[in-house]
Amino acid sequence: MQSRHAINALASSSKRTRARLAASVLTLLVAPSLAFGQDVNDVTLRFANGQDSISGTLTDFRDGKFFLDATIGLVAIPVDGVSCIGNACPEETRLEIENAGVVLTSKDGSASISGDLIEIVDGEYLLATAFGEQRIAVDRVDCKGEGCIAVPESPPADPSVELTNGEVTLQGNLLGFDDGIFILDDRVMGEIRVRASEFECRGAACP
């Protein structure tokens, strides 16, 4: 019953757990010592779906369960389908990551953190460290090491626009805007040029 309660509590607290991670990362990037405020038994448990995780202090590991002092209180998590991140993790439960060692250094060079890069998601590095999983915004740090990978580029803005003057409406991809002239690849007429003073532009690509 205790482990079932822990899993139900976890489902309702994933946002709070992520917020705790973000706060700890911010501390890491500004503190003189990266170990400041961390407990040697801090770990992160990642679930098989790759999206949910919970962090806290590992107080015990027995009978196929992790016993964790987390932000939601004391919880028991069954080991099945769970990987553990942190030096305190039992050897047989540790998340296996090959050739992913990196060092992330703040842009001003004042702080750094090392670990194994799990992935890049939503503009953040997910890093397996001695104190569990950490999330660090990619635009705040420089990455060095064999595990560094290219940061995925944001998808380009939709170039489609609508130009209208109340009587005529043109639709297509905006190719450019030069000296008060819209250059449009119109869906019917092909490339055309119209004065911006005579047409209203609608769409994310409008200047």
Order of alpha helices (4+ residues) and beta strands (2+ residues): alpha-alpha-beta-beta-beta-beta-beta-beta-beta-beta-beta-beta-beta-beta-beta-beta-beta
